[in-house]
């Protein structure tokens, strides 16, 4: 497996089969894990094509395995960043809560931009029970923690 990210909050690796393995750790690890699984399953139920699909969710190890959504984009205009996250909110009823270019990938297979890292996201549908109370990330601050 290839390490993609190793911080106090998460260890992310890509397997030789292309699947993404994310192990949550640090502050609110369980809550962030539960929320990401919950939001990704909700988006799948709504037919959102540009997000990872949950393949496995290990509650004991706080490990999430998802499909791969391509590589992080190096450059993208801020207007396009805002547009992608606004579309997620208006079309699928999910506010990302960490809406920055670092959470956008490009999938050559899909020929589209994709959104990743839903651990802080909020489902806006009032008929869906609220997720865990999370300490949201600082606006566009560094995320190496």
Secondary structure, 3 states (H helix, E strand, C coil): CEEEEECCCEEEEECCCCCEEEEECCCCHHHHHHHHHHHHHHHHHCCCCCECCEEEEECCCCEEEECCCCEECCCCCHHHHHHHHHHHHHHHCEECCCCCHHHEEEECCCCEEEECCCCCCEECCCCCCCCCCCCCCCCCCCCCC
